Amino acid sequence: MKTFTALMTAFVLSLATSIAFAESMSAEGRWRTIDDDTGEAKSIVRVWNDGGELKGQIIELLNPSEPNPKCTECKGMRKDKPIEGMTFLWGLEQDGDEWKDGKILDPANGKEYSAKVKVIDNGAKLEVRGYLGFALIGRTQVWERVE
């Protein structure tokens, strides 16, 4: 009986570890964005799966230059809307361990770019690439997971 209990305990612990690892490898969650120029934390974003489409929303700006900044350079429905609360990442579809074929908005200049993301460093970081045309021509940021 002790052997069976020990085996069941080991199985349950193994299963819990596997589930925790799978969750940590998910692109879903809260992420800290890092400014390319200064290396300082810029914002906290929430990334979620909306029926097979990965989306991202800015939930907090860290040290904004002004209170409640708006996306003055944005076009269309985002024009002059608050940056906090804005969905700025959308349309990403999973392809293996990567999410691609989406769009990302840079609220600083109002420009939209093609986007792809990939979880790296055992789920601790999210590699986000924005590009025009081909993925070879663009910019990559690495975001840090927020617990």
PETAHU-V183901 format. One record per backbone hydrogen bond with DSSP energy under -0.5 kcal/mol. NH is the residue of the N-H (numbers start at 1). CO is the residue of the C=O. If there is no record, write none. Layout:
<<NH,CO> <NH,CO>>
This chain:
<<5,1> <6,2> <7,3> <8,4> <9,5> <10,6> <11,7> <12,8> <13,9> <14,10> <15,11> <16,12> <17,13> <18,14> <19,15> <20,16> <21,17> <22,18> <23,19> <24,20> <25,21> <26,23> <29,47> <30,146> <31,45> <32,144> <33,31> <33,43> <35,40> <39,35> <42,33> <43,33> <44,60> <45,31> <46,57> <47,29> <48,55> <50,48> <50,53> <51,49> <53,50> <54,52> <54,92> <55,48> <56,89> <57,46> <58,86> <59,44> <59,57> <60,44> <62,42> <63,61> <69,66> <71,81> <72,70> <74,71> <78,75> <79,76> <80,71> <81,78> <83,69> <85,58> <86,83> <88,56> <88,86> <89,56> <90,103> <92,54> <93,100> <95,98> <98,95> <99,117> <100,93> <102,115> <103,90> <104,113> <105,88> <106,111> <107,105> <109,106> <110,106> <111,106> <113,104> <114,131> <115,102> <116,129> <117,99> <118,127> <119,97> <120,125> <123,120> <124,121> <125,120> <126,143> <127,118> <128,126> <128,141> <129,116> <129,127> <130,128> <130,139> <131,114> <132,137> <133,131> <134,132> <137,134> <138,136> <139,130> <141,128> <143,126> <143,141> <144,32> <145,124> <146,30>>
